[in-house]
């Protein structure tokens, strides 16, 4: 079990972490005028709640989560405009909890699940590289759906 948080710092750039990229349940995201995509659908991520501490300044954080994940964002502090967009939110208590903490200054967090999460992962260079690898090795892709066994 990983105890130190995974730190991602993005400044005027796009950062994507897709597929089986970590086993951690704690993250620190700092963004300034940047975009970050975090894939939290992998079965390799340790059991328990996932905690994401954010410091976003005019930035976008996109979370790819399992269909039954509950995203809690009551402890976020806001300056300026912004919101958490989670249109397919499940009822509380059904699945894994993803807790968002920290400060957002004119930023946004988008939560993608199911087919939308798969499409978000597929429209990336990481998916193209994963598809090439799967073709060479005769396996299947895992970036689009990390729950799929190869």
N, C-alpha and C positions, 0 to 999 in steps of 0.2 A: 504494500500500500504506500503510495507516494504522499509524503507529508508537506513538502515544500510546494508552494503554488507554481504553476506554469505561468511565466511572465511573457506577455506579448506587448511589444511597443511598436506602434505604427505612426509614422509622421509623413503626411502627404503621399501615402502609398496604399496599395491593396495587399492584404495578407490573407491567405487561405490555409486552413488546417483541416484537411479532409481525410476520411477513411479511418484507418487504425493508426492514429498519430500519437496517442497518449493513453495512459492508464490513470492519470490524475483526476481528482475530483475538486481541486481548488485551482482557480485561475485569477490572474491579475491582468487586466486589459487596459492599456493606456493608449489613447488615440488622439491625434490632432489632425483634423481635416483629412481623415483616412477612412478606409473601409476594411473591416475584418470579418471573415466567415469562420465560425467554429462549428465543427461537426461533433456533436455529442451523442451520436446514435450507436457508436461502437460497443459491442458486448465486452470488449477488453477493458473498458473503463471500470474502475473499482466500484464495489457496491456502496450504497449510501447516497446521501444528498450531494448535489453538485453546487458549489459556491463560486460565483463569479463576481469579483470586485472590479468595478469599472471606473474609469476617469476619462470621459469622452468630451472632446471639445470640437464642435461642428463635425461630428463623425457618425458613422453608421456601423453597428454591430449586428451581424446576421447570425442567428443560432439555428442550427439544424438539429432538431430534437426528435426523440421517439414520439409516436402518436399519443401515448398515454402520459407523457411528461407534464408535470404541473410547474409552470413558471411563476414564481412569486417575485413581485417587483415593488412591494409596499415600502421598502426601505431605501429606495432610490431618492436622491435629492436632485432637483431640477433648477436650472437657471436658463431663462430664455425659452424657446419653443422646443417641442419634441414630445415623443411618446413611445410607449411599447406597443407594437402592433402584433397582436396574437389573435387572429380571427377564429382559429379552430381550437380554442382553449377547452380542455376536458374538465369534468367536475373535480373538485378538490378531493385529494386522498386516493385517486385511482392509480397513479404511477409514480415514477421517480420525481423528486422535487429538484428543480433548478432555481436556486436563490440568487437574485441579483441585488448587489449592494453598491453604494458609491455615489458618484456625482456625474451628472450629464449637463453640459452646457451647450444648448442648441444642437442636440443630437437625437439619434433614434436607434431603437433596438427592434429588429424584426425577428419573429419566431416562425420558422417554417417546419412543417410536419408532413409526413406521408409523401405523396406524389410531388408536391411543391419542393420538398427537401431533396428528393431524388433529382428533379430537374435543376435545382440550384447547384448541386454537386456535378451534374453532367456537363453543365456549361462552364467548364474550367479546363485549364491546361493539365491539371492533375489527373482528370478523368481520361483525357486523350493519352497520356503516358501510361496510365493503368490499363487502358484498352490495348495499347501496343504490347505491353508486358503480357497480358492475358492471352493475346493472340500468339505471341512467340512461344509461351509455355504451354499453351493448350488449356488454360484455366478459364476462370471467369473474373469479371471486374469486381472490385470491392469498394471503390470510391463512391459509386452511386448508391450502393446499399451495403454498408458495413456489416449488417446482420447476416448477409449471404455468406455461406461457407464456400471456399474455393475448391 
